[in-house]
């Protein structure tokens, strides 16, 4: 599996600390930045990861910012992205199993590092359940298609 990973300045240290775990799990990753704790605008990095996921250049994405929310909001603006903020293992697992989320967004400032590791492990161990959830995810995709069609006719 290959993923794209990125953070803003608030998530930089945790992003770097998670790389050995990704290696341990056998997950190849492309680091799309940032490369320091210097202040940056998180939407730029969320968009990069979102676009890579949406184009199929990577299978999934991993984002880290202060709260996880800003990155998720920005990534979710990219059609085809289903980014989820997870604050514990169960939320991460359910985001994959029920929502077929393809980007995990983490709160670097509010989640102890040992919890971040557990969340990442749970995320990559989980798979989409399909079944009744597939119908719901298809409805999400339909909303996207409708919005894209609406904007194309403007």
N, C-alpha and C positions, 0 to 999 in steps of 0.2 A: 504494500500500500504506500502511496505517496500523498502527502498533504502539503498545504501551504500554511505557514505560521507567520504571525506578525503581532506586533504590540505597538502601543504608543510609549511615551517616556515612563508612564506610571507602571506599565507592565513589563518593561525591558528586563529587569533583573530576574523576574520569575520566568519569562520566556527563555532566557539563557539557562536557568536552572532546570527547566523541563526538557531540554534537548537530550541529556543523557538518558532520561526515561524513555523518550521516543526511540532512541537507539536501542535500548534494552528490549523494547516491544517490537523491534524490527520494522519500525515505521520510518520510511525515507521522508525527508522534509526539505522544503525549499523555504528559506528564511527571507521574507519580503520586507523586513525592517521592523522597526527602527533599529539603528545600530548603536544607540547610546541612550543615556538618560536626559539628553537635551530635549527641551520641549518641542513637541510636534503636534500636528493636527491629526487626531485619530481617524477621521473619515477617509483620509488618503490611504491609510494602511488597510482598513476594513474593505475598502473598494478593491484594492489590489487582490486581496485574498478572495473576495466574493467573485470577482471576474474570472480568476483562475478556476475556481470551483464550477462556476456556471458554464464555462467553456469546456469543461472536462479535462483540463490540463493536469488537475489533481483530483483525487477522489473526495477529499474532505478538507476542511480548514480549521485552524485553531487560532483564536484571537485572545489577547489579554490587554485590558486597560484598567483604569482604576476601579470602576464598578462593573464592567462587562457590558453595561447597557448601551453606552454610546457606540461601541464597536458593533454590537448586534443590530442596532437600529440602522446604522450606515450600511452594513453588509446586506441587510434585508431589502434594501432599495435596489439591489441587483437582481433582475429577473432570474429565477431558478434557484435562488438562495433561500434556505430555511435555517437561519442562525438562531441558536437558543442560548440563553444565559443559564448556566447551571451553578448552583451554590452547594450542591452535595451530590453524592454518587447516584442516588435514586432519580433525581431530576435529570441528570445527564443520561442515565439509562433510558428513562421514559421518553426523553426528547428524541432519541434514536429509534426506540421500539415503536412508539405511537405516532410521532410526527415526521419520521424520516428526516430529521434535521441533518444538514450536511456541514454545518459550521458550529463549533462549540466556542462560546465566548465566556471568558472567566474574569472574575473580579479580583484583580491582583492586590488591591489595597485592603480588601475585606475578607480574604480567604487565607487561612494559614497554609503555608506551603505543603505540609503533609496532607492536607485536605485537597489541595490542587492536584497532587499526585494521584490520590484516590479517585477523584473526579475524572481525570484523564484516563486512568486505567478502565474505569467503568464505561466511559464513552466508547473507547475503542474495542471493548469486549462485546458491546451491545450491537444488535442488528435490527433492522426494520422488521416488525412482526407481520406486516401486510394485513390480510383479512379485512376486518371492518375498518381498520385504520387506513387502508389503501383508498377507500372511497373518500375519506375525509381529506387525505393529502391531495387527491385528484381535485377536490373542490377548491383547495388552496391554489393549485395550478390553474384552475379555470378562472379564478379571480385575477390572477396575473395576466392570463391571455386576454381577458375582457378589458383590463386596464390598458394593456399594450395596444389593443385594437382601437380603443377609445382615443388614445393619444395619437395614433397614426391617422385618424380621420379628422383631426383638428386642423 
